[in-house]
Amino acid sequence: MNLKNLTSRMKNARELMLLGVVTLMFVVMCFASPYFLSGANLLAVLLSLSMEAIMVIGMVSLMVSGGFDMSVGSIVALSGGIAALLMKSGVPVWLSVVGGMATGALVGLFNGFAIAKLGITPFVTTLASQSMGRGLVLVFMNGKNISSLPESFTWIGQAKLGPVQMPVIYMLILMIIGDFLLRRSRFFRQNYYIGGNFKAAKLSGIHAERMQIVNYVIMGLLAAFAGIILTARLGSASTTAGVGLELKVITAVIIGGASMSGGEGTVVGAFLGCILMALIANAMTLLNVSVYWQ
């Protein structure tokens, strides 16, 4: 058995083990609460994890390549706030959405450039971006939420496909695309080599710095998309949106089998990590566990 096949089997074993834990918890909750299996509750669980799941796609690529991003929560708030401000200023909805997405891409570009070209560590760079982003949210929004957004925008997050809200559909589509690209795309699979051995990857001809910048820009775009969808779903842009979200996203990716040192991780594993965390939160709510204990 060659090393590639062994590594692949180990990844599959981790995912299967995590799937087993999720399944076991699902079965236990079916007996523990009569409300758990209701359609409304299951859809609520999927909706609650949709924003995090969208962002874990980008975070997996980052962590596989040896990086991570602490600024995603701030990007969520900043991108949603910029889009809302543009709409309130009379800018067309589609152009406001583009403005919000561009904001996330610019923050990602700043992070990627500082890390790849200036050699600043991911923790310092993205922690600085987190603080600056949160500060810009307060400055631009004057510390206040922005509400009464046009219906042509809010339907993006509030529309349904049958009984399923659109954020869940967006999540599933992006998950399928993200998993395919990271598993099968030659371009994105370079992240595994970069995370496994950065110097060896460069010597083999991989443009490691360029790949790092691309990863951070994609992370910024996904966080911005999540922020815009969240703003549309709530019908308002909040100054506190995304607070603490970065730790949840990173935790889900690590639970899913990624390593902080790089070279390991899959989108499916990270998604299962999201599901597990959402099930734990839902179980504690259904079992009336005190919010302080939670």
Secondary structure by P-SEA (a helix, b strand, c coil): ccaaaaaaaaaaaaaaaaaaaaaaaaaaaaaaccccccaaaaaaaaaaaaaaaaaaaaaaaaaaacccccaaaaaaaaaaaaaaaaaaacccaaaaaaaaaaaaaaaaaaaaaaaacccccaaaaaaaaaaaaaaaaaaaaccccccccccccccccccccccccaaaaaaaaaaaaaaaaacccccccaaaaaaacaaaaaaaccaaaaaaaaaaaaaaaaaaaaaaaaaaaacccccccccaaaaaaaaaaaaaccccccccccaaaaaaaaaaaaaaaaaaaaaccccccc
